Amino acid sequence: MTHLRHAQQNIDRIFNRAHEVVFSIKDTLGRPCNEIVGLLRVEVAVSPYVRSISLVHGNNIYCTSLHGPFHEETTFENYTKGQLFLMKGNWLKADQPIVVYREIFGKNSITVRLYGQQLLSELEKIDTRVNLTLVVGPQRWRASHPPTEELFPLETPGYLEQGSSRYPFRIVTVISHADYIANIWRYSKFSLFAWSLLSLLAGIWVFRTCGRAHSPLGEMQRALTQKEFIPYIQPVVSGEHMHITGCEVLMRWFHPRQGLISPDLFIPLAEQSGLIIPMTRNLMDQVRENFATYQHQLPINFHFGFNISASHFKELSLVDDCRNFLLAFSDSPVILVLELTERELLVIDGVTASVITDLHKLGVLIAIDDFGTGNSSLSYLQKFQVDILKIDRSFVSMVGSDALSSHIIDNIIDLARRLKLKTVAEGVETEAQSAYLRKNNITFMQGYLYGRPSPINEFFRKLP
């Protein structure tokens, strides 16, 4: 059920963004289309999931962001609860799936068309081994498959679903007996092993010998003490001259028995429990100790990027951690970048504002990670000083395959240029993507084309 819940929350966030778009333009209803079509197009440009916006009176579409003044009779009978509808395509591109979100205001309504593939990619991000399906009304929709009305019967063995409490959709999957066994073995094999030993030897001594904790959180606390959380380094190259100019530091858990554990399996719990703060501090210490010795070999103005969450900004110790990191490179100064993730909402209060101010005084740069995929990116630009926008890999991967989607990247880069911000494109995997981004004056790029995340020693070998 964890996969279903995470998928439902991710889809909820996309519809939350559509809801915000609707309410930001609802006062335009009834006004002449020529007066407000520019505002509609701005909302589309800065909202990456949004393909178009339409204003409707009764059943008459009279204004769209694509065409301006418009006249077309439509019907909303097939909309689930009058709010959501899945489309297999449209007149412009018949095979491009679209999700339509609708809000009603008396006799008027606003519809927001969302890119279906980007929405469905949220299901694939959870776990490619689990076939998660989006169900809206009578329609079932899975990534790389057209919508179908062949729903899973509730009595299907292994049927699981997670509904949204706010929007009329469900996330559904069917887990076979083999899948159940595989998941139990994958996540609980060491627990089963430990309990077997406990039953045989029956005592705390065996429990301690096996090194098992009472809970995942306890295991993570043990791992933090044993310094099992280690840095993996992914190179970042300049969009201008294609040389390595920095890196992103990624956290990995090297478990003594399970080996390398993906961050998707422990970062959410670390953030919920507050362990992410000492874990990040430990990561910064390891990077500082390893790189400071070789600081004279680093390119000039080499930058280190660390992922942080909203909870970090509630801790004044973050400023001290950053100061200590930069002092270690006093002979050959580097740039420190804090990449703000959007799994938690950052609320700006007195403590947060003070921390952000002190960080900027140190010369620390703040980046918004995965810009455009969360529902707070634009509000962050208004509330505090941002220095860098990181374009999510889901947009970069569509370069060359979808002309409309390429406009999303163009708009983000243009927005950054107007705000005098730097840009980083994540997930660059092909020369075609690289060429397109460089043509559009991207500041930095990272992705498998330039190097996968690797241990520190391997990264050193990539430096010139």
Sequence and secondary structure as in RCSB ss.txt:
>XXXX:A:sequence
MTHLRHAQQNIDRIFNRAHEVVFSIKDTLGRPCNEIVGLLRVEVAVSPYVRSISLVHGNNIYCTSLHGPFHEETT
FENYTKGQLFLMKGNWLKADQPIVVYREIFGKNSITVRLYGQQLLSELEKIDTRVNLTLVVGPQRWRASHPPTEE
LFPLETPGYLEQGSSRYPFRIVTVISHADYIANIWRYSKFSLFAWSLLSLLAGIWVFRTCGRAHSPLGEMQRALT
QKEFIPYIQPVVSGEHMHITGCEVLMRWFHPRQGLISPDLFIPLAEQSGLIIPMTRNLMDQVRENFATYQHQLPI
NFHFGFNISASHFKELSLVDDCRNFLLAFSDSPVILVLELTERELLVIDGVTASVITDLHKLGVLIAIDDFGTGN
SSLSYLQKFQVDILKIDRSFVSMVGSDALSSHIIDNIIDLARRLKLKTVAEGVETEAQSAYLRKNNITFMQGYLY
GRPSPINEFFRKLP
>XXXX:A:secstr
 HHHHHHHHHHHHHHHHHHHHHHHHGGGTTS HHHHHHHHHHHHHT TTEEEEEEEETTEEEEETTTEEEEEE  
 TTSBTTTEEEES  SS TT  EEEEEEEETTEEEEEEEEHHHHHHHHHHH TTS  EEEETTEEE TTS  BS 
   TTSTTEEEEE SSSS EEEEE  HHHHHHHHHHHHHHHHHHHHHHHHH SHHHHHHHT  SSHHHHHHHHHH
TT EEEEEEEEEETTT  EEEEEEEEEEEETTTEEE GGGTHHHHHHHTTHHHHHHHHHHHHHHHHHTTGGGS T
T EEEEEE GGGGG THHHHHHHHHHHTTSSS  EEEEEE SSS     HHHHHHHHHHHHHT EEEEEEETSSS
SHHHHHHHS   EEEE HHHHTTTTT HHHHHHHHHHHHHHHHTT EEEE    SHHHHHHHHHTT SEE STTT
   EEHHHHHHH  
